[in-house]
């Protein structure tokens, strides 16, 4: 465990030191950004819409019974901005993009393409890790902003259409503006940025450590995704406690 932590920190430090070289890898970075961001929009939209709707559906009737009908908007707004959007989107990206990163780099490691890069005096961290880590660090917070807005829309729609809640769009967003401020959104973006770094470093490291042929690639992908999800949940607790 301590060896893995040390290797992860060392990989992250070497990648950070190589940031001035990211302009040379701009095409690979843009390709990764497109794959992480634009190609994930539909999935993010569907997931966020129904998360916001479920929150409104579960909490709305309870608030109505206690005479807090107009508080639905604030509850959906704060929960999406500070917690559900960054955590759920990070888990989604870990499963969709993190597994792809690990599989790509792991395949290159198994079939000795990384050794070929070293032979040609090309640093694998500069060529493989830097574009992926930069792209995910930029794309995930943007996806979280999109997720927050879609989640609010889903919560508002369910609140308006469900006869047990029956909160108008105007009342929903009025309460949301009263409860949620800009700092709450920044809170979620900071979380998502840290989660993005975790996903990028863990998945790239696991890919670089892959051995054993196709079966080893499968084990690396599984291990990378599981480790990312566990670290996201653990870090979420400590970040939430710190930001309170």
C-alpha positions as CSV (number, residue, x, y, z in Angstrom):
1,X,0.0,0.0,0.0
2,X,2.7,2.5,1.0
3,X,4.7,1.6,-2.1
4,X,1.6,2.3,-4.3
5,X,1.0,5.6,-2.5
6,X,4.7,6.6,-3.1
7,X,4.5,5.7,-6.8
8,X,1.3,7.7,-7.2
9,X,2.8,10.8,-5.6
10,X,5.9,10.4,-7.6
11,X,4.0,10.1,-10.9
12,X,1.9,13.1,-10.0
13,X,4.9,15.2,-9.2
14,X,6.7,14.3,-12.4
15,X,3.5,15.1,-14.4
16,X,3.2,18.5,-12.6
17,X,6.8,19.3,-13.4
18,X,6.2,18.6,-17.1
19,X,3.2,21.0,-17.3
20,X,5.2,23.6,-19.3
21,X,5.5,21.0,-22.1
22,X,1.7,20.6,-22.4
23,X,1.6,22.9,-25.4
24,X,3.7,20.4,-27.4
25,X,1.1,17.8,-26.6
26,X,-1.9,20.1,-27.4
27,X,-3.4,17.9,-30.1
28,X,-3.4,14.8,-27.8
29,X,-4.7,16.9,-24.9
30,X,-7.5,18.2,-27.1
31,X,-8.4,14.7,-28.3
32,X,-8.6,13.5,-24.7
33,X,-10.6,16.5,-23.7
34,X,-13.1,15.8,-26.4
35,X,-13.3,12.1,-25.4
36,X,-13.8,13.0,-21.7
37,X,-16.1,16.0,-22.1
38,X,-18.1,16.2,-25.3
39,X,-18.5,12.5,-25.7
40,X,-19.8,12.2,-22.2
41,X,-22.4,15.0,-22.3
42,X,-25.4,12.8,-23.1
43,X,-24.7,10.3,-20.3
44,X,-24.1,13.2,-17.9
45,X,-27.3,14.8,-18.9
46,X,-29.4,11.7,-18.4
47,X,-27.8,10.8,-15.1
48,X,-28.0,14.4,-13.7
49,X,-31.6,14.9,-14.7
50,X,-32.9,11.8,-13.0
51,X,-30.7,12.4,-9.9
52,X,-32.3,15.8,-9.4
53,X,-35.7,14.3,-10.1
54,X,-35.2,11.6,-7.5
55,X,-34.1,14.1,-4.8
56,X,-37.3,16.1,-5.4
57,X,-39.5,13.0,-5.6
58,X,-38.1,11.7,-2.3
59,X,-37.9,14.9,-0.2
60,X,-40.8,16.9,-1.7
61,X,-43.7,15.0,0.0
62,X,-41.8,15.0,3.4
63,X,-41.3,18.8,3.2
64,X,-44.9,19.3,2.2
65,X,-46.2,17.4,5.2
66,X,-44.1,19.7,7.5
67,X,-45.2,22.9,5.8
68,X,-41.9,23.5,4.0
69,X,-43.2,23.2,0.5
70,X,-41.1,26.0,-0.9
71,X,-37.9,24.5,0.5
72,X,-37.7,21.8,-2.2
73,X,-35.7,24.1,-4.5
74,X,-33.1,24.9,-1.9
75,X,-32.7,21.2,-0.9
76,X,-32.2,20.0,-4.5
77,X,-29.9,22.9,-5.3
78,X,-27.6,22.5,-2.4
79,X,-27.4,18.7,-2.6
80,X,-26.6,18.8,-6.3
81,X,-24.1,21.6,-6.1
82,X,-22.1,20.5,-3.1
83,X,-22.3,16.7,-3.1
84,X,-24.2,14.7,-5.7
85,X,-23.0,16.3,-8.9
86,X,-19.2,16.2,-8.2
87,X,-19.3,12.7,-6.6
88,X,-21.6,11.0,-9.2
89,X,-19.9,12.6,-12.2
90,X,-16.5,11.6,-10.9
91,X,-17.6,8.0,-10.4
92,X,-19.1,8.0,-13.9
93,X,-15.9,9.4,-15.4
94,X,-13.8,6.9,-13.4
95,X,-15.9,4.0,-14.9
96,X,-16.1,5.4,-18.4
97,X,-12.8,7.3,-19.0
98,X,-10.6,5.9,-16.3
99,X,-11.1,2.3,-17.5
100,X,-10.3,3.5,-21.0
101,X,-7.1,5.2,-19.9
102,X,-5.9,2.2,-18.0
103,X,-6.7,-0.2,-20.9
104,X,-4.9,2.0,-23.5
105,X,-1.7,2.5,-21.5
106,X,-1.8,-1.1,-20.2
107,X,-2.0,-2.4,-23.7
108,X,1.0,-0.3,-24.7
109,X,2.9,-1.6,-21.7
110,X,2.0,-5.3,-22.4
111,X,2.9,-5.0,-26.1
112,X,6.1,-3.2,-25.3
113,X,5.1,0.1,-27.0
114,X,6.2,2.1,-23.9
115,X,9.6,0.4,-24.2
116,X,9.7,1.5,-27.8
117,X,8.9,5.1,-26.7
118,X,11.8,5.0,-24.3
119,X,14.1,3.7,-27.0
120,X,13.2,6.7,-29.2
121,X,14.0,9.0,-26.2
122,X,10.3,9.9,-25.7
123,X,9.3,10.3,-22.1
124,X,6.1,8.2,-21.5
125,X,4.9,10.6,-18.8
126,X,5.1,13.6,-21.2
127,X,3.6,11.6,-24.1
128,X,0.9,9.5,-22.3
129,X,0.2,10.8,-18.8
130,X,0.4,14.6,-19.2
131,X,-2.3,15.0,-21.9
132,X,-4.7,12.7,-20.1
133,X,-4.2,14.3,-16.7
134,X,-4.5,17.9,-18.1
135,X,-7.6,17.0,-20.1
136,X,-9.5,15.3,-17.2
137,X,-8.6,18.1,-14.8
138,X,-10.2,20.7,-17.1
139,X,-13.1,18.6,-18.4
140,X,-14.5,17.1,-15.2
141,X,-15.2,20.5,-13.5
142,X,-17.0,21.7,-16.7
143,X,-19.1,18.5,-16.7
144,X,-20.0,19.1,-13.1
145,X,-21.2,22.6,-13.9
146,X,-23.4,21.1,-16.6
147,X,-24.6,18.4,-14.3
148,X,-25.6,20.9,-11.6
149,X,-27.7,22.9,-14.0
150,X,-29.4,19.8,-15.5
151,X,-30.0,18.4,-12.0
152,X,-31.7,21.6,-11.0
153,X,-33.8,21.4,-14.1
154,X,-34.8,17.8,-13.4
155,X,-35.7,18.7,-9.8
156,X,-37.8,21.7,-10.9
157,X,-39.7,19.6,-13.5
158,X,-40.5,16.8,-11.1
159,X,-41.6,19.3,-8.4
160,X,-43.9,21.0,-10.8
161,X,-45.5,17.9,-12.3
162,X,-45.8,15.8,-9.2
163,X,-49.2,16.4,-7.6
164,X,-47.9,15.7,-4.1
165,X,-45.4,18.5,-4.3
166,X,-46.9,21.0,-6.9
167,X,-44.1,23.6,-6.6
168,X,-44.0,26.0,-9.5
169,X,-40.8,26.7,-11.4
170,X,-40.8,30.3,-10.0
171,X,-41.1,29.1,-6.4
172,X,-38.5,26.4,-6.9
173,X,-35.8,28.7,-8.3
174,X,-36.6,31.5,-5.9
175,X,-35.9,29.2,-3.0
176,X,-32.9,27.8,-4.8
177,X,-31.4,31.3,-5.2
178,X,-32.0,32.0,-1.5
179,X,-30.2,28.9,-0.3
180,X,-27.5,28.3,-2.9
181,X,-24.7,30.8,-3.3
182,X,-21.7,31.0,-5.6
183,X,-19.5,29.5,-2.9
184,X,-21.5,26.3,-2.8
185,X,-20.9,25.8,-6.6
186,X,-17.2,26.5,-6.1
187,X,-17.2,23.9,-3.3
188,X,-18.4,21.3,-5.8
189,X,-15.9,22.4,-8.5
190,X,-13.0,22.1,-6.1
191,X,-14.1,18.6,-5.2
192,X,-14.4,17.6,-8.8
193,X,-10.9,19.0,-9.7
194,X,-9.3,17.0,-6.9
195,X,-11.3,13.9,-7.9
196,X,-10.1,14.4,-11.5
197,X,-6.5,14.4,-10.5
198,X,-7.1,11.2,-8.5
199,X,-8.7,9.5,-11.4
200,X,-6.0,10.5,-13.9
201,X,-3.1,9.6,-11.7
202,X,-4.5,6.3,-10.4
203,X,-5.6,5.1,-13.9
204,X,-2.4,6.1,-15.6
205,X,-0.3,4.6,-12.9
206,X,-2.2,1.3,-13.0
207,X,-1.8,1.2,-16.8
208,X,1.9,1.7,-16.5
209,X,2.2,-1.1,-14.0
210,X,0.2,-3.6,-16.2
211,X,1.8,-7.0,-16.7
212,X,0.6,-10.4,-17.9
213,X,-1.0,-10.0,-21.3
214,X,-4.8,-9.5,-21.9
215,X,-5.7,-11.0,-18.6
216,X,-3.4,-8.5,-16.9
217,X,-5.0,-5.6,-18.7
218,X,-8.5,-6.7,-17.4
219,X,-7.1,-6.9,-13.9
220,X,-5.6,-3.5,-14.1
221,X,-8.8,-1.9,-15.4
222,X,-10.8,-3.5,-12.6
223,X,-8.3,-2.5,-10.0
224,X,-8.0,1.1,-11.3
225,X,-11.8,1.7,-11.4
226,X,-12.3,0.2,-7.9
227,X,-9.5,2.2,-6.4
228,X,-10.8,5.4,-8.0
229,X,-14.3,4.9,-6.6
230,X,-13.0,4.1,-3.1
231,X,-10.6,7.1,-3.0
232,X,-13.4,9.4,-4.3
233,X,-15.7,8.4,-1.5
234,X,-13.0,8.6,1.2
235,X,-11.7,12.0,-0.1
236,X,-15.3,13.3,-0.3
237,X,-15.7,12.8,3.4
238,X,-12.6,14.6,4.3
239,X,-13.1,17.4,1.8
240,X,-16.7,17.9,3.0
241,X,-15.5,18.1,6.6
242,X,-12.7,20.5,5.6
243,X,-15.0,22.8,3.6
244,X,-17.7,23.0,6.2
